[in-house]
Amino acid sequence: MQEKDMVNDVLSMINSSLTGYANAIAQTSNQQLRQVLQQTRDADEQFQYKLYQVAEQKGYYQPAPEANSNDIQQIRASFTQRR
């Protein structure tokens, strides 16, 4: 397996784990467990970002183009209206 494939696989697994943490945190009423899950999620987010930076530098990952300011304002407005 190529390094690129391994890096992308790990990024994919971490992203799935982050979704799992979010679901577990939202459904946990035990404050201690909630705190442990949040700390674990935070650490995984930091690791994911560092690995993403490496993948981008090596050309393993091509991020989506940046959104323009009009698109950002439209999305922001749609979320603000929902509240």
PDB file with one MODEL, atoms N, CA, C and O in Angstrom:
MODEL        1
ATOM      1  N   MET A   1       0.840  -1.180   0.000  1.00  0.00           N
ATOM      2  CA  MET A   1       0.000   0.000   0.000  1.00  0.00           C
ATOM      3  C   MET A   1       0.884   1.243   0.000  1.00  0.00           C
ATOM      4  O   MET A   1       1.867   1.312   0.738  1.00  0.00           O
ATOM      5  N   GLN A   2       0.538   2.204  -0.816  1.00  0.00           N
ATOM      6  CA  GLN A   2       1.298   3.441  -0.932  1.00  0.00           C
ATOM      7  C   GLN A   2       1.055   4.335   0.289  1.00  0.00           C
ATOM      8  O   GLN A   2       0.012   4.261   0.938  1.00  0.00           O
ATOM      9  N   GLU A   3       2.042   5.175   0.579  1.00  0.00           N
ATOM     10  CA  GLU A   3       1.905   6.107   1.701  1.00  0.00           C
ATOM     11  C   GLU A   3       0.668   6.992   1.530  1.00  0.00           C
ATOM     12  O   GLU A   3      -0.063   7.244   2.488  1.00  0.00           O
ATOM     13  N   LYS A   4       0.449   7.451   0.322  1.00  0.00           N
ATOM     14  CA  LYS A   4      -0.712   8.303   0.041  1.00  0.00           C
ATOM     15  C   LYS A   4      -2.009   7.601   0.437  1.00  0.00           C
ATOM     16  O   LYS A   4      -2.870   8.209   1.074  1.00  0.00           O
ATOM     17  N   ASP A   5      -2.153   6.345   0.072  1.00  0.00           N
ATOM     18  CA  ASP A   5      -3.357   5.578   0.404  1.00  0.00           C
ATOM     19  C   ASP A   5      -3.518   5.422   1.912  1.00  0.00           C
ATOM     20  O   ASP A   5      -4.624   5.530   2.442  1.00  0.00           O
ATOM     21  N   MET A   6      -2.399   5.165   2.602  1.00  0.00           N
ATOM     22  CA  MET A   6      -2.463   5.005   4.051  1.00  0.00           C
ATOM     23  C   MET A   6      -2.889   6.304   4.730  1.00  0.00           C
ATOM     24  O   MET A   6      -3.725   6.293   5.633  1.00  0.00           O
ATOM     25  N   VAL A   7      -2.316   7.414   4.296  1.00  0.00           N
ATOM     26  CA  VAL A   7      -2.665   8.714   4.881  1.00  0.00           C
ATOM     27  C   VAL A   7      -4.140   9.015   4.648  1.00  0.00           C
ATOM     28  O   VAL A   7      -4.843   9.434   5.568  1.00  0.00           O
ATOM     29  N   ASN A   8      -4.608   8.804   3.425  1.00  0.00           N
ATOM     30  CA  ASN A   8      -6.013   9.064   3.124  1.00  0.00           C
ATOM     31  C   ASN A   8      -6.948   8.127   3.882  1.00  0.00           C
ATOM     32  O   ASN A   8      -8.034   8.540   4.290  1.00  0.00           O
ATOM     33  N   ASP A   9      -6.547   6.882   4.076  1.00  0.00           N
ATOM     34  CA  ASP A   9      -7.350   5.945   4.863  1.00  0.00           C
ATOM     35  C   ASP A   9      -7.458   6.404   6.310  1.00  0.00           C
ATOM     36  O   ASP A   9      -8.540   6.374   6.897  1.00  0.00           O
ATOM     37  N   VAL A  10      -6.336   6.829   6.887  1.00  0.00           N
ATOM     38  CA  VAL A  10      -6.346   7.296   8.282  1.00  0.00           C
ATOM     39  C   VAL A  10      -7.210   8.549   8.405  1.00  0.00           C
ATOM     40  O   VAL A  10      -7.986   8.672   9.353  1.00  0.00           O
ATOM     41  N   LEU A  11      -7.087   9.473   7.463  1.00  0.00           N
ATOM     42  CA  LEU A  11      -7.934  10.664   7.491  1.00  0.00           C
ATOM     43  C   LEU A  11      -9.413  10.288   7.436  1.00  0.00           C
ATOM     44  O   LEU A  11     -10.231  10.858   8.159  1.00  0.00           O
ATOM     45  N   SER A  12      -9.744   9.352   6.598  1.00  0.00           N
ATOM     46  CA  SER A  12     -11.134   8.910   6.477  1.00  0.00           C
ATOM     47  C   SER A  12     -11.621   8.274   7.776  1.00  0.00           C
ATOM     48  O   SER A  12     -12.741   8.536   8.214  1.00  0.00           O
ATOM     49  N   MET A  13     -10.790   7.445   8.388  1.00  0.00           N
ATOM     50  CA  MET A  13     -11.170   6.801   9.648  1.00  0.00           C
ATOM     51  C   MET A  13     -11.349   7.818  10.765  1.00  0.00           C
ATOM     52  O   MET A  13     -12.288   7.719  11.554  1.00  0.00           O
ATOM     53  N   ILE A  14     -10.456   8.787  10.834  1.00  0.00           N
ATOM     54  CA  ILE A  14     -10.569   9.813  11.878  1.00  0.00           C
ATOM     55  C   ILE A  14     -11.846  10.629  11.668  1.00  0.00           C
ATOM     56  O   ILE A  14     -12.554  10.934  12.628  1.00  0.00           O
ATOM     57  N   ASN A  15     -12.137  10.979  10.429  1.00  0.00           N
ATOM     58  CA  ASN A  15     -13.360  11.732  10.158  1.00  0.00           C
ATOM     59  C   ASN A  15     -14.600  10.952  10.603  1.00  0.00           C
ATOM     60  O   ASN A  15     -15.533  11.534  11.157  1.00  0.00           O
ATOM     61  N   SER A  16     -14.612   9.661  10.366  1.00  0.00           N
ATOM     62  CA  SER A  16     -15.728   8.825  10.819  1.00  0.00           C
ATOM     63  C   SER A  16     -15.793   8.791  12.340  1.00  0.00           C
ATOM     64  O   SER A  16     -16.877   8.857  12.921  1.00  0.00           O
ATOM     65  N   SER A  17     -14.648   8.688  12.979  1.00  0.00           N
ATOM     66  CA  SER A  17     -14.612   8.689  14.445  1.00  0.00           C
ATOM     67  C   SER A  17     -15.134  10.001  15.015  1.00  0.00           C
ATOM     68  O   SER A  17     -15.851  10.002  16.016  1.00  0.00           O
ATOM     69  N   LEU A  18     -14.780  11.113  14.384  1.00  0.00           N
ATOM     70  CA  LEU A  18     -15.247  12.414  14.857  1.00  0.00           C
ATOM     71  C   LEU A  18     -16.766  12.502  14.801  1.00  0.00           C
ATOM     72  O   LEU A  18     -17.391  13.078  15.692  1.00  0.00           O
ATOM     73  N   THR A  19     -17.358  11.938  13.763  1.00  0.00           N
ATOM     74  CA  THR A  19     -18.815  11.899  13.669  1.00  0.00           C
ATOM     75  C   THR A  19     -19.395  11.052  14.798  1.00  0.00           C
ATOM     76  O   THR A  19     -20.403  11.415  15.404  1.00  0.00           O
ATOM     77  N   GLY A  20     -18.754   9.932  15.070  1.00  0.00           N
ATOM     78  CA  GLY A  20     -19.200   9.069  16.162  1.00  0.00           C
ATOM     79  C   GLY A  20     -19.110   9.755  17.512  1.00  0.00           C
ATOM     80  O   GLY A  20     -20.014   9.631  18.338  1.00  0.00           O
ATOM     81  N   TYR A  21     -18.019  10.481  17.739  1.00  0.00           N
ATOM     82  CA  TYR A  21     -17.878  11.217  18.998  1.00  0.00           C
ATOM     83  C   TYR A  21     -18.993  12.248  19.138  1.00  0.00           C
ATOM     84  O   TYR A  21     -19.588  12.378  20.208  1.00  0.00           O
ATOM     85  N   ALA A  22     -19.277  12.976  18.069  1.00  0.00           N
ATOM     86  CA  ALA A  22     -20.328  14.001  18.120  1.00  0.00           C
ATOM     87  C   ALA A  22     -21.669  13.384  18.503  1.00  0.00           C
ATOM     88  O   ALA A  22     -22.403  13.940  19.320  1.00  0.00           O
ATOM     89  N   ASN A  23     -21.981  12.250  17.920  1.00  0.00           N
ATOM     90  CA  ASN A  23     -23.241  11.562  18.250  1.00  0.00           C
ATOM     91  C   ASN A  23     -23.254  11.092  19.701  1.00  0.00           C
ATOM     92  O   ASN A  23     -24.259  11.252  20.395  1.00  0.00           O
ATOM     93  N   ALA A  24     -22.167  10.524  20.157  1.00  0.00           N
ATOM     94  CA  ALA A  24     -22.100  10.029  21.529  1.00  0.00           C
ATOM     95  C   ALA A  24     -22.185  11.183  22.534  1.00  0.00           C
ATOM     96  O   ALA A  24     -22.878  11.080  23.546  1.00  0.00           O
ATOM     97  N   ILE A  25     -21.486  12.268  22.253  1.00  0.00           N
ATOM     98  CA  ILE A  25     -21.511  13.429  23.150  1.00  0.00           C
ATOM     99  C   ILE A  25     -22.929  13.981  23.258  1.00  0.00           C
ATOM    100  O   ILE A  25     -23.387  14.313  24.351  1.00  0.00           O
ATOM    101  N   ALA A  26     -23.605  14.076  22.150  1.00  0.00           N
ATOM    102  CA  ALA A  26     -24.965  14.628  22.141  1.00  0.00           C
ATOM    103  C   ALA A  26     -25.947  13.764  22.930  1.00  0.00           C
ATOM    104  O   ALA A  26     -26.958  14.266  23.420  1.00  0.00           O
ATOM    105  N   GLN A  27     -25.656  12.480  23.055  1.00  0.00           N
ATOM    106  CA  GLN A  27     -26.584  11.558  23.701  1.00  0.00           C
ATOM    107  C   GLN A  27     -26.150  11.145  25.101  1.00  0.00           C
ATOM    108  O   GLN A  27     -26.805  10.308  25.722  1.00  0.00           O
ATOM    109  N   THR A  28     -25.072  11.707  25.607  1.00  0.00           N
ATOM    110  CA  THR A  28     -24.543  11.316  26.909  1.00  0.00           C
ATOM    111  C   THR A  28     -24.979  12.285  27.986  1.00  0.00           C
ATOM    112  O   THR A  28     -24.770  13.492  27.874  1.00  0.00           O
ATOM    113  N   SER A  29     -25.587  11.747  29.030  1.00  0.00           N
ATOM    114  CA  SER A  29     -25.995  12.601  30.139  1.00  0.00           C
ATOM    115  C   SER A  29     -24.979  12.571  31.290  1.00  0.00           C
ATOM    116  O   SER A  29     -24.973  13.460  32.142  1.00  0.00           O
ATOM    117  N   ASN A  30     -24.129  11.551  31.307  1.00  0.00           N
ATOM    118  CA  ASN A  30     -23.099  11.458  32.342  1.00  0.00           C
ATOM    119  C   ASN A  30     -22.011  12.481  32.054  1.00  0.00           C
ATOM    120  O   ASN A  30     -21.317  12.388  31.041  1.00  0.00           O
ATOM    121  N   GLN A  31     -21.862  13.456  32.943  1.00  0.00           N
ATOM    122  CA  GLN A  31     -20.944  14.562  32.708  1.00  0.00           C
ATOM    123  C   GLN A  31     -19.495  14.110  32.583  1.00  0.00           C
ATOM    124  O   GLN A  31     -18.755  14.649  31.760  1.00  0.00           O
ATOM    125  N   GLN A  32     -19.077  13.136  33.380  1.00  0.00           N
ATOM    126  CA  GLN A  32     -17.688  12.654  33.298  1.00  0.00           C
ATOM    127  C   GLN A  32     -17.411  11.982  31.963  1.00  0.00           C
ATOM    128  O   GLN A  32     -16.380  12.227  31.336  1.00  0.00           O
ATOM    129  N   LEU A  33     -18.332  11.136  31.533  1.00  0.00           N
ATOM    130  CA  LEU A  33     -18.172  10.466  30.239  1.00  0.00           C
ATOM    131  C   LEU A  33     -18.189  11.486  29.112  1.00  0.00           C
ATOM    132  O   LEU A  33     -17.403  11.400  28.168  1.00  0.00           O
ATOM    133  N   ARG A  34     -19.090  12.447  29.221  1.00  0.00           N
ATOM    134  CA  ARG A  34     -19.172  13.501  28.204  1.00  0.00           C
ATOM    135  C   ARG A  34     -17.840  14.238  28.094  1.00  0.00           C
ATOM    136  O   ARG A  34     -17.369  14.506  26.989  1.00  0.00           O
ATOM    137  N   GLN A  35     -17.236  14.564  29.224  1.00  0.00           N
ATOM    138  CA  GLN A  35     -15.963  15.282  29.228  1.00  0.00           C
ATOM    139  C   GLN A  35     -14.845  14.444  28.598  1.00  0.00           C
ATOM    140  O   GLN A  35     -14.029  14.963  27.837  1.00  0.00           O
ATOM    141  N   VAL A  36     -14.812  13.152  28.919  1.00  0.00           N
ATOM    142  CA  VAL A  36     -13.799  12.267  28.335  1.00  0.00           C
ATOM    143  C   VAL A  36     -13.975  12.189  26.819  1.00  0.00           C
ATOM    144  O   VAL A  36     -12.996  12.252  26.074  1.00  0.00           O
ATOM    145  N   LEU A  37     -15.212  12.054  26.366  1.00  0.00           N
ATOM    146  CA  LEU A  37     -15.471  11.996  24.927  1.00  0.00           C
ATOM    147  C   LEU A  37     -15.076  13.298  24.238  1.00  0.00           C
ATOM    148  O   LEU A  37     -14.521  13.276  23.140  1.00  0.00           O
ATOM    149  N   GLN A  38     -15.357  14.418  24.869  1.00  0.00           N
ATOM    150  CA  GLN A  38     -14.993  15.712  24.291  1.00  0.00           C
ATOM    151  C   GLN A  38     -13.475  15.874  24.212  1.00  0.00           C
ATOM    152  O   GLN A  38     -12.955  16.381  23.218  1.00  0.00           O
ATOM    153  N   GLN A  39     -12.770  15.448  25.251  1.00  0.00           N
ATOM    154  CA  GLN A  39     -11.304  15.537  25.241  1.00  0.00           C
ATOM    155  C   GLN A  39     -10.716  14.636  24.165  1.00  0.00           C
ATOM    156  O   GLN A  39      -9.777  15.022  23.469  1.00  0.00           O
ATOM    157  N   THR A  40     -11.264  13.447  24.033  1.00  0.00           N
ATOM    158  CA  THR A  40     -10.788  12.517  23.007  1.00  0.00           C
ATOM    159  C   THR A  40     -11.063  13.073  21.618  1.00  0.00           C
ATOM    160  O   THR A  40     -10.208  13.009  20.735  1.00  0.00           O
ATOM    161  N   ARG A  41     -12.262  13.620  21.427  1.00  0.00           N
ATOM    162  CA  ARG A  41     -12.604  14.238  20.153  1.00  0.00           C
ATOM    163  C   ARG A  41     -11.659  15.395  19.826  1.00  0.00           C
ATOM    164  O   ARG A  41     -11.178  15.518  18.699  1.00  0.00           O
ATOM    165  N   ASP A  42     -11.401  16.236  20.820  1.00  0.00           N
ATOM    166  CA  ASP A  42     -10.510  17.382  20.601  1.00  0.00           C
ATOM    167  C   ASP A  42      -9.112  16.934  20.185  1.00  0.00           C
ATOM    168  O   ASP A  42      -8.511  17.516  19.282  1.00  0.00           O
ATOM    169  N   ALA A  43      -8.598  15.896  20.848  1.00  0.00           N
ATOM    170  CA  ALA A  43      -7.269  15.375  20.507  1.00  0.00           C
ATOM    171  C   ALA A  43      -7.266  14.797  19.097  1.00  0.00           C
ATOM    172  O   ALA A  43      -6.317  15.003  18.341  1.00  0.00           O
ATOM    173  N   ASP A  44      -8.324  14.075  18.744  1.00  0.00           N
ATOM    174  CA  ASP A  44      -8.413  13.509  17.389  1.00  0.00           C
ATOM    175  C   ASP A  44      -8.537  14.604  16.331  1.00  0.00           C
ATOM    176  O   ASP A  44      -7.994  14.472  15.234  1.00  0.00           O
ATOM    177  N   GLU A  45      -9.247  15.683  16.655  1.00  0.00           N
ATOM    178  CA  GLU A  45      -9.353  16.799  15.709  1.00  0.00           C
ATOM    179  C   GLU A  45      -7.991  17.436  15.471  1.00  0.00           C
ATOM    180  O   GLU A  45      -7.659  17.800  14.343  1.00  0.00           O
ATOM    181  N   GLN A  46      -7.208  17.571  16.526  1.00  0.00           N
ATOM    182  CA  GLN A  46      -5.865  18.137  16.379  1.00  0.00           C
ATOM    183  C   GLN A  46      -4.987  17.224  15.525  1.00  0.00           C
ATOM    184  O   GLN A  46      -4.266  17.693  14.644  1.00  0.00           O
ATOM    185  N   PHE A  47      -5.051  15.912  15.791  1.00  0.00           N
ATOM    186  CA  PHE A  47      -4.278  14.950  15.003  1.00  0.00           C
ATOM    187  C   PHE A  47      -4.728  14.964  13.542  1.00  0.00           C
ATOM    188  O   PHE A  47      -3.904  14.930  12.628  1.00  0.00           O
ATOM    189  N   GLN A  48      -6.034  15.012  13.338  1.00  0.00           N
ATOM    190  CA  GLN A  48      -6.578  15.027  11.980  1.00  0.00           C
ATOM    191  C   GLN A  48      -6.068  16.241  11.220  1.00  0.00           C
ATOM    192  O   GLN A  48      -5.696  16.130  10.052  1.00  0.00           O
ATOM    193  N   TYR A  49      -6.046  17.389  11.868  1.00  0.00           N
ATOM    194  CA  TYR A  49      -5.602  18.607  11.183  1.00  0.00           C
ATOM    195  C   TYR A  49      -4.116  18.537  10.846  1.00  0.00           C
ATOM    196  O   TYR A  49      -3.710  18.961   9.765  1.00  0.00           O
ATOM    197  N   LYS A  50      -3.307  18.012  11.750  1.00  0.00           N
ATOM    198  CA  LYS A  50      -1.869  17.872  11.479  1.00  0.00           C
ATOM    199  C   LYS A  50      -1.631  16.909  10.313  1.00  0.00           C
ATOM    200  O   LYS A  50      -0.814  17.176   9.431  1.00  0.00           O
ATOM    201  N   LEU A  51      -2.351  15.794  10.321  1.00  0.00           N
ATOM    202  CA  LEU A  51      -2.207  14.829   9.234  1.00  0.00           C
ATOM    203  C   LEU A  51      -2.712  15.420   7.914  1.00  0.00           C
ATOM    204  O   LEU A  51      -2.117  15.192   6.861  1.00  0.00           O
ATOM    205  N   TYR A  52      -3.799  16.171   7.977  1.00  0.00           N
ATOM    206  CA  TYR A  52      -4.309  16.847   6.788  1.00  0.00           C
ATOM    207  C   TYR A  52      -3.244  17.786   6.220  1.00  0.00           C
ATOM    208  O   TYR A  52      -3.033  17.817   5.008  1.00  0.00           O
ATOM    209  N   GLN A  53      -2.573  18.552   7.083  1.00  0.00           N
ATOM    210  CA  GLN A  53      -1.533  19.478   6.624  1.00  0.00           C
ATOM    211  C   GLN A  53      -0.407  18.728   5.918  1.00  0.00           C
ATOM    212  O   GLN A  53       0.087  19.177   4.883  1.00  0.00           O
ATOM    213  N   VAL A  54       0.000  17.584   6.475  1.00  0.00           N
ATOM    214  CA  VAL A  54       1.039  16.764   5.847  1.00  0.00           C
ATOM    215  C   VAL A  54       0.551  16.269   4.482  1.00  0.00           C
ATOM    216  O   VAL A  54       1.276  16.337   3.489  1.00  0.00           O
ATOM    217  N   ALA A  55      -0.678  15.774   4.450  1.00  0.00           N
ATOM    218  CA  ALA A  55      -1.231  15.252   3.192  1.00  0.00           C
ATOM    219  C   ALA A  55      -1.309  16.344   2.136  1.00  0.00           C
ATOM    220  O   ALA A  55      -1.012  16.101   0.966  1.00  0.00           O
ATOM    221  N   GLU A  56      -1.700  17.523   2.534  1.00  0.00           N
ATOM    222  CA  GLU A  56      -1.791  18.632   1.577  1.00  0.00           C
ATOM    223  C   GLU A  56      -0.401  19.033   1.073  1.00  0.00           C
ATOM    224  O   GLU A  56      -0.220  19.281  -0.119  1.00  0.00           O
ATOM    225  N   GLN A  57       0.576  19.095   1.977  1.00  0.00           N
ATOM    226  CA  GLN A  57       1.937  19.472   1.581  1.00  0.00           C
ATOM    227  C   GLN A  57       2.534  18.471   0.602  1.00  0.00           C
ATOM    228  O   GLN A  57       3.267  18.849  -0.311  1.00  0.00           O
ATOM    229  N   LYS A  58       2.217  17.192   0.795  1.00  0.00           N
ATOM    230  CA  LYS A  58       2.765  16.153  -0.074  1.00  0.00           C
ATOM    231  C   LYS A  58       1.945  15.957  -1.342  1.00  0.00           C
ATOM    232  O   LYS A  58       2.303  15.152  -2.202  1.00  0.00           O
ATOM    233  N   GLY A  59       0.850  16.690  -1.457  1.00  0.00           N
ATOM    234  CA  GLY A  59       0.006  16.573  -2.636  1.00  0.00           C
ATOM    235  C   GLY A  59      -0.919  15.366  -2.602  1.00  0.00           C
ATOM    236  O   GLY A  59      -1.459  14.972  -3.635  1.00  0.00           O
ATOM    237  N   TYR A  60      -1.109  14.774  -1.422  1.00  0.00           N
ATOM    238  CA  TYR A  60      -1.979  13.606  -1.288  1.00  0.00           C
ATOM    239  C   TYR A  60      -3.447  13.999  -1.202  1.00  0.00           C
ATOM    240  O   TYR A  60      -4.335  13.189  -1.467  1.00  0.00           O
ATOM    241  N   TYR A  61      -3.687  15.230  -0.836  1.00  0.00           N
ATOM    242  CA  TYR A  61      -5.060  15.683  -0.619  1.00  0.00           C
ATOM    243  C   TYR A  61      -5.242  17.025  -1.299  1.00  0.00           C
ATOM    244  O   TYR A  61      -4.449  17.945  -1.097  1.00  0.00           O
ATOM    245  N   GLN A  62      -6.268  17.134  -2.089  1.00  0.00           N
ATOM    246  CA  GLN A  62      -6.565  18.380  -2.786  1.00  0.00           C
ATOM    247  C   GLN A  62      -7.827  18.968  -2.170  1.00  0.00           C
ATOM    248  O   GLN A  62      -8.918  18.444  -2.395  1.00  0.00           O
ATOM    249  N   PRO A  63      -7.703  20.044  -1.399  1.00  0.00           N
ATOM    250  CA  PRO A  63      -8.899  20.616  -0.764  1.00  0.00           C
ATOM    251  C   PRO A  63      -9.826  21.256  -1.797  1.00  0.00           C
ATOM    252  O   PRO A  63      -9.402  21.616  -2.895  1.00  0.00           O
ATOM    253  N   ALA A  64     -11.073  21.386  -1.430  1.00  0.00           N
ATOM    254  CA  ALA A  64     -12.035  22.066  -2.288  1.00  0.00           C
ATOM    255  C   ALA A  64     -11.643  23.534  -2.397  1.00  0.00           C
ATOM    256  O   ALA A  64     -11.031  24.082  -1.481  1.00  0.00           O
ATOM    257  N   PRO A  65     -11.985  24.165  -3.495  1.00  0.00           N
ATOM    258  CA  PRO A  65     -11.667  25.592  -3.615  1.00  0.00           C
ATOM    259  C   PRO A  65     -12.405  26.393  -2.541  1.00  0.00           C
ATOM    260  O   PRO A  65     -13.476  25.999  -2.079  1.00  0.00           O
ATOM    261  N   GLU A  66     -11.816  27.517  -2.155  1.00  0.00           N
ATOM    262  CA  GLU A  66     -12.436  28.346  -1.128  1.00  0.00           C
ATOM    263  C   GLU A  66     -13.746  28.927  -1.637  1.00  0.00           C
ATOM    264  O   GLU A  66     -13.876  29.284  -2.808  1.00  0.00           O
ATOM    265  N   ALA A  67     -14.707  29.012  -0.737  1.00  0.00           N
ATOM    266  CA  ALA A  67     -15.996  29.604  -1.089  1.00  0.00           C
ATOM    267  C   ALA A  67     -15.847  31.111  -1.210  1.00  0.00           C
ATOM    268  O   ALA A  67     -15.048  31.732  -0.509  1.00  0.00           O
ATOM    269  N   ASN A  68     -16.628  31.684  -2.108  1.00  0.00           N
ATOM    270  CA  ASN A  68     -16.565  33.144  -2.233  1.00  0.00           C
ATOM    271  C   ASN A  68     -17.430  33.783  -1.142  1.00  0.00           C
ATOM    272  O   ASN A  68     -18.258  33.109  -0.528  1.00  0.00           O
ATOM    273  N   SER A  69     -17.242  35.047  -0.912  1.00  0.00           N
ATOM    274  CA  SER A  69     -17.910  35.729   0.200  1.00  0.00           C
ATOM    275  C   SER A  69     -19.427  35.750   0.043  1.00  0.00           C
ATOM    276  O   SER A  69     -20.141  35.720   1.045  1.00  0.00           O
ATOM    277  N   ASN A  70     -19.938  35.801  -1.180  1.00  0.00           N
ATOM    278  CA  ASN A  70     -21.392  35.768  -1.392  1.00  0.00           C
ATOM    279  C   ASN A  70     -21.990  34.446  -0.942  1.00  0.00           C
ATOM    280  O   ASN A  70     -23.040  34.425  -0.300  1.00  0.00           O
ATOM    281  N   ASP A  71     -21.324  33.336  -1.276  1.00  0.00           N
ATOM    282  CA  ASP A  71     -21.796  32.015  -0.849  1.00  0.00           C
ATOM    283  C   ASP A  71     -21.788  31.904   0.672  1.00  0.00           C
ATOM    284  O   ASP A  71     -22.725  31.372   1.267  1.00  0.00           O
ATOM    285  N   ILE A  72     -20.745  32.399   1.285  1.00  0.00           N
ATOM    286  CA  ILE A  72     -20.638  32.339   2.747  1.00  0.00           C
ATOM    287  C   ILE A  72     -21.772  33.136   3.387  1.00  0.00           C
ATOM    288  O   ILE A  72     -22.391  32.675   4.346  1.00  0.00           O
ATOM    289  N   GLN A  73     -22.043  34.314   2.867  1.00  0.00           N
ATOM    290  CA  GLN A  73     -23.122  35.150   3.417  1.00  0.00           C
ATOM    291  C   GLN A  73     -24.488  34.481   3.250  1.00  0.00           C
ATOM    292  O   GLN A  73     -25.328  34.557   4.147  1.00  0.00           O
ATOM    293  N   GLN A  74     -24.714  33.832   2.119  1.00  0.00           N
ATOM    294  CA  GLN A  74     -25.992  33.145   1.897  1.00  0.00           C
ATOM    295  C   GLN A  74     -26.172  31.999   2.892  1.00  0.00           C
ATOM    296  O   GLN A  74     -27.252  31.824   3.457  1.00  0.00           O
ATOM    297  N   ILE A  75     -25.129  31.236   3.098  1.00  0.00           N
ATOM    298  CA  ILE A  75     -25.217  30.110   4.035  1.00  0.00           C
ATOM    299  C   ILE A  75     -25.401  30.630   5.454  1.00  0.00           C
ATOM    300  O   ILE A  75     -26.222  30.107   6.207  1.00  0.00           O
ATOM    301  N   ARG A  76     -24.644  31.651   5.818  1.00  0.00           N
ATOM    302  CA  ARG A  76     -24.771  32.247   7.144  1.00  0.00           C
ATOM    303  C   ARG A  76     -26.203  32.741   7.356  1.00  0.00           C
ATOM    304  O   ARG A  76     -26.779  32.521   8.421  1.00  0.00           O
ATOM    305  N   ALA A  77     -26.771  33.396   6.370  1.00  0.00           N
ATOM    306  CA  ALA A  77     -28.131  33.917   6.477  1.00  0.00           C
ATOM    307  C   ALA A  77     -29.149  32.779   6.642  1.00  0.00           C
ATOM    308  O   ALA A  77     -30.096  32.900   7.419  1.00  0.00           O
ATOM    309  N   SER A  78     -28.953  31.687   5.917  1.00  0.00           N
ATOM    310  CA  SER A  78     -29.903  30.572   6.031  1.00  0.00           C
ATOM    311  C   SER A  78     -29.860  29.942   7.416  1.00  0.00           C
ATOM    312  O   SER A  78     -30.897  29.516   7.924  1.00  0.00           O
ATOM    313  N   PHE A  79     -28.697  29.873   8.033  1.00  0.00           N
ATOM    314  CA  PHE A  79     -28.588  29.328   9.389  1.00  0.00           C
ATOM    315  C   PHE A  79     -29.150  30.313  10.409  1.00  0.00           C
ATOM    316  O   PHE A  79     -29.758  29.899  11.397  1.00  0.00           O
ATOM    317  N   THR A  80     -28.958  31.583  10.187  1.00  0.00           N
ATOM    318  CA  THR A  80     -29.454  32.596  11.116  1.00  0.00           C
ATOM    319  C   THR A  80     -30.981  32.624  11.110  1.00  0.00           C
ATOM    320  O   THR A  80     -31.601  32.834  12.153  1.00  0.00           O
ATOM    321  N   GLN A  81     -31.584  32.415   9.951  1.00  0.00           N
ATOM    322  CA  GLN A  81     -33.043  32.414   9.835  1.00  0.00           C
ATOM    323  C   GLN A  81     -33.660  31.238  10.556  1.00  0.00           C
ATOM    324  O   GLN A  81     -34.795  31.343  11.021  1.00  0.00           O
ATOM    325  N   ARG A  82     -32.958  30.115  10.671  1.00  0.00           N
ATOM    326  CA  ARG A  82     -33.486  28.909  11.309  1.00  0.00           C
ATOM    327  C   ARG A  82     -33.603  29.054  12.822  1.00  0.00           C
ATOM    328  O   ARG A  82     -34.383  28.344  13.457  1.00  0.00           O
ATOM    329  N   ARG A  83     -32.844  29.953  13.389  1.00  0.00           N
ATOM    330  CA  ARG A  83     -32.835  30.093  14.845  1.00  0.00           C
ATOM    331  C   ARG A  83     -34.002  30.834  15.299  1.00  0.00           C
ATOM    332  O   ARG A  83     -34.166  31.052  16.500  1.00  0.00           O
TER     333      ARG A  83
ENDMDL
END
